[in-house]
Amino acid sequence: MPPKKGSVSRPLKSSEFVIEHASNQAAARWRDIVATQKGSAADAWDRLTKAPNQSDPKCHQLKGQLATIVRDGIAHDQWQYELSGGARIWFYIDDKTVKIVNVFTKHPNQTK
């Protein structure tokens, strides 16, 4: 039987973070970002697997009421990764897993 065809996921190093979608909506919007900004989405993926909680102008903790998100009764710092054109990825970190909460294809009104 010939091998099945399909895409191959990039394996993670033991020091890297796993990325998961926190909701079906986040998964759908991630697909939108990949479709419109493939290179930027790949850069975001690389950054979020390697150093998601290292603050710099592209990646930083959100401020004010958005700085914290509660999931299953546990408060987590909520972060933002900035892509081109105002697009944003909001996420939190749970142990070695980056949970994508929301993806915006343009600048979100909540942070204007």
Buried (B, 14 or more C-beta within 10 A) or exposed (E): EEEEEEEEEEEEEEEBBEBEBBEEEBEEBBEBBBEBBEEBBEBBBEBBBEBBBEEEEEBBBBEEEBEEBEEEEEEBEBBBBBBEEEBBBBBBBBEEBBBBBBBBBEEBEEBE
